[in-house]
Amino acid sequence: MEKIKLLALDMDGTTLRNDRTISDTDYNAIKKAIDSGIMGIPASGRNRHILPKEIMELDIHYAITKNGSEIYDVKADKVIYHTEVDYSLAAEMMRYLETKNARVSCEHEDQRYFSAHGLMNVEEILRNNHISEDNVIENLGDFLEEKQWGVDKIGVLCYDDETLWEIMDKQKDYLDLNIMRTGQTYVEINPRMASKGYCLKYLANMLGISAENIAAVGDSDNDLIMLCYAGYSFAMTNGSRFARETAKEITLSNEENGVAFAIEKILYRNRQLD
């Protein structure tokens, strides 16, 4: 058994409550872990600009973002790892998705673009995502082809289960993509080499930290490789079945300070090894 030196934390559904805020209890536990010498790493599907402000104001050195499409060096203010879906493949997938009963978006160079197809309330989309009307595109597949833009991530909000499972089933046809269910009605599509687990290993190798010195906490299928790689891993009780089966331990839900509960176990373990 090794002391934990690095802690990777998923954000939505794990560190954040359902209203996307962090509890004082979880915040204080994360701060306590960092103050004890553990390196805290946000590991999120979000891009770096919309990571929780409270977390990023802590002593954070690195962040894994966009489901592992990017590693951001917070201290140096630069991207140190990046991968993307080639524009032709992204355009092909987008044209397929634009025929489905779903709301579709993609990310390119920290900008998020929505397909006008499937938007129920354009003004609400613009307001909630802090984007302009120029980021809502009539035919997003054709737009990506014309611009020759690769994308970091495609997001799909499915309006029915049949659509969700049909999109998930496309994985067998698109082996260069990583198609993951990340919520009850949400699918995210990333480059094949994009995963939080791969980025965690990349950072560990760069920092000279072994997997046994790493803990991870997550709730969803996009956390599975990260939970597998970490020597000590926790899934939330609100997590997916696969996350709960993959992690070494189960913690409380994101509404019950599950991150704080996991951190207390990590700190206790470290104290036992002093």
C-alpha positions in Angstrom: 0.0 0.0 0.0 1.4 3.4 -1.1 0.7 6.9 0.1 -1.5 9.0 -2.2 0.3 11.9 -3.8 -2.1 12.9 -6.5 -6.0 13.1 -6.4 -8.0 13.3 -9.7 -11.5 14.5 -9.2 -14.3 14.4 -11.7 -16.5 17.6 -11.5 -20.1 17.2 -12.6 -22.0 14.5 -10.7 -19.0 14.0 -8.3 -17.4 17.2 -6.9 -20.4 19.3 -7.9 -23.9 18.8 -6.6 -26.9 18.5 -9.0 -27.2 22.3 -9.1 -23.6 22.5 -10.2 -22.4 24.1 -6.9 -19.8 22.7 -4.5 -20.7 22.2 -0.9 -18.5 23.8 1.8 -17.8 20.4 3.2 -16.4 19.1 -0.1 -14.5 22.3 -0.8 -12.9 22.3 2.6 -11.9 18.6 2.2 -10.3 19.3 -1.2 -8.4 22.2 0.3 -7.3 20.0 3.3 -6.0 17.3 0.9 -4.0 19.9 -1.1 -2.7 21.5 2.0 -1.5 18.1 3.2 0.7 17.9 0.1 -1.6 15.9 -2.3 -1.7 17.3 -5.8 -5.4 18.0 -6.8 -6.3 17.5 -10.4 -9.7 18.5 -11.8 -10.6 15.8 -14.4 -13.7 17.0 -16.3 -15.6 16.9 -19.5 -15.7 20.7 -19.3 -13.2 23.0 -21.1 -10.8 24.8 -18.9 -12.7 28.1 -19.0 -15.8 26.8 -17.3 -14.1 24.7 -14.6 -15.5 25.7 -11.2 -14.0 29.0 -10.0 -13.7 27.9 -6.4 -11.7 24.8 -7.4 -9.4 26.7 -9.7 -8.6 29.3 -7.0 -7.0 26.5 -4.9 -3.4 25.5 -5.5 -4.1 23.6 -8.7 -1.2 22.8 -11.0 -2.8 20.9 -13.8 -6.3 20.2 -15.1 -7.6 17.4 -17.4 -10.4 18.8 -19.6 -12.7 17.9 -22.4 -12.9 14.3 -21.3 -9.1 13.9 -21.8 -8.8 15.8 -25.1 -6.6 18.3 -23.3 -4.2 18.7 -20.3 -3.8 22.3 -19.2 -0.9 23.6 -17.1 -2.6 26.1 -14.9 0.6 27.6 -13.5 2.2 28.1 -16.9 -1.1 29.0 -18.5 -0.6 26.6 -21.5 -1.9 23.4 -23.0 0.6 20.6 -22.6 -1.4 17.8 -24.3 -4.1 18.0 -27.0 -5.9 15.7 -29.4 -8.8 16.2 -31.7 -11.2 14.6 -34.1 -10.1 15.2 -37.7 -12.4 17.6 -39.5 -13.6 15.2 -42.1 -14.6 12.6 -39.5 -16.2 15.3 -37.3 -18.2 16.6 -40.3 -19.4 13.1 -41.2 -20.5 12.3 -37.6 -22.2 15.7 -37.3 -24.2 15.2 -40.5 -25.4 11.9 -39.0 -26.3 13.4 -35.7 -28.1 16.3 -37.3 -30.7 13.8 -38.6 -31.5 12.6 -35.1 -33.9 13.6 -32.3 -31.2 15.4 -30.4 -29.4 18.6 -29.6 -25.9 18.6 -30.9 -22.8 20.7 -30.2 -19.1 20.6 -30.7 -16.0 22.4 -29.3 -13.2 23.9 -31.3 -10.4 26.0 -29.8 -12.4 26.7 -26.6 -15.5 27.8 -28.6 -18.7 25.8 -28.5 -20.9 25.6 -31.6 -24.5 24.3 -31.7 -26.4 22.9 -34.6 -29.6 24.8 -35.2 -31.3 21.4 -35.6 -32.8 20.2 -32.3 -32.6 23.5 -30.4 -35.9 24.0 -28.5 -35.0 27.4 -27.2 -32.2 29.3 -29.0 -32.2 32.2 -26.5 -31.9 29.8 -23.6 -29.0 28.0 -25.3 -27.2 31.3 -25.9 -27.7 32.5 -22.4 -26.8 29.3 -20.6 -23.7 28.7 -22.7 -22.4 32.3 -22.9 -22.2 32.2 -26.6 -23.3 34.5 -29.5 -25.7 33.8 -32.3 -22.7 33.3 -34.5 -22.1 30.0 -32.6 -25.5 28.5 -33.7 -25.0 27.0 -37.1 -27.7 25.8 -39.6 -25.7 22.9 -40.9 -22.8 22.2 -38.5 -21.5 19.3 -40.5 -21.1 21.3 -43.7 -19.7 24.2 -41.6 -16.9 22.0 -40.1 -16.1 20.6 -43.6 -15.9 24.1 -45.1 -13.7 25.5 -42.2 -11.6 22.2 -42.1 -11.8 22.4 -38.3 -11.1 19.5 -36.1 -13.1 19.2 -32.9 -12.1 18.4 -29.3 -15.5 17.0 -28.3 -19.0 16.5 -29.7 -21.9 16.7 -27.2 -25.3 15.1 -27.8 -28.4 15.7 -25.7 -30.8 12.9 -26.6 -34.5 13.4 -26.4 -35.4 9.7 -26.2 -33.7 6.4 -25.2 -33.9 4.9 -28.7 -31.8 7.8 -30.1 -29.3 7.5 -27.3 -28.7 3.8 -27.8 -28.6 4.1 -31.6 -25.8 6.7 -31.2 -23.9 4.6 -28.7 -24.2 1.7 -31.2 -22.2 3.7 -33.7 -19.1 2.9 -31.8 -18.6 -0.3 -33.8 -18.5 1.7 -37.0 -16.3 4.5 -35.7 -13.2 3.0 -34.1 -11.3 6.3 -34.3 -13.9 7.8 -31.9 -14.6 7.3 -28.2 -18.4 7.4 -27.8 -19.4 7.6 -24.2 -22.7 7.9 -22.3 -21.9 10.6 -19.6 -25.4 11.2 -18.2 -28.9 9.9 -18.2 -29.7 11.6 -21.6 -26.2 12.7 -22.7 -23.6 11.2 -25.0 -20.1 12.7 -25.6 -17.9 11.8 -28.5 -14.1 12.4 -28.3 -11.0 11.3 -30.3 -10.0 7.7 -29.7 -7.0 8.7 -27.7 -8.9 11.1 -25.5 -9.6 9.7 -22.0 -9.2 11.0 -18.5 -7.3 7.8 -17.7 -4.8 8.3 -20.5 -4.2 11.9 -19.5 -3.8 10.8 -15.9 -1.1 8.4 -16.9 0.5 11.1 -19.1 0.7 13.4 -16.1 1.9 10.6 -13.8 4.8 9.7 -16.1 5.7 13.4 -16.5 5.7 13.9 -12.7 7.3 10.6 -11.9 4.4 9.4 -9.9 3.3 5.7 -10.0 -0.4 4.6 -10.3 -0.2 3.3 -6.7 0.3 6.9 -5.6 -2.9 8.1 -7.3 -6.5 8.3 -6.1 -9.4 9.1 -8.4 -13.1 9.8 -7.7 -15.8 9.7 -10.5 -19.3 8.8 -11.3 -19.7 8.2 -15.0 -18.6 6.0 -17.9 -16.1 8.7 -19.1 -14.3 8.1 -15.7 -13.9 4.3 -16.1 -10.3 4.3 -17.5 -9.3 6.9 -14.8 -10.8 4.7 -12.1 -9.0 1.7 -13.5 -5.7 3.4 -13.7 -5.6 4.9 -10.2 -4.3 2.7 -7.4 -7.1 3.9 -5.1 -10.4 4.7 -6.7 -13.9 5.7 -5.6 -17.2 5.8 -7.4 -20.2 7.8 -6.2 -23.3 6.0 -5.1 -25.1 8.1 -7.8 -22.6 6.9 -10.4 -23.3 4.6 -13.3 -23.3 0.8 -12.8 -20.0 0.5 -14.7 -18.3 3.2 -12.6 -19.5 1.5 -9.3 -18.3 -1.9 -10.6 -14.9 -0.5 -11.7 -13.9 1.5 -8.6 -12.2 -0.1 -5.6 -14.6 1.6 -3.2 -18.0 3.3 -3.2 -18.4 6.7 -1.5 -21.5 8.7 -0.8 -23.4 10.6 -3.5 -22.6 14.1 -4.8 -25.5 15.4 -2.7 -24.1 13.9 0.5 -20.5 15.2 0.4 -19.2 12.0 -1.2 -15.9 13.6 -2.2 -15.2 14.7 1.4 -16.0 11.1 2.6 -13.5 9.7 0.1 -10.8 12.3 1.0 -11.1 11.5 4.7 -10.4 7.8 3.8 -7.4 8.9 1.7 -6.0 11.1 4.4 -6.5 8.4 7.0 -4.6 6.0 4.7 -1.7 8.4 4.3 -1.5 9.0 8.1 -1.3 5.2 8.6 1.7 5.1 6.3 3.6 8.0 8.0 
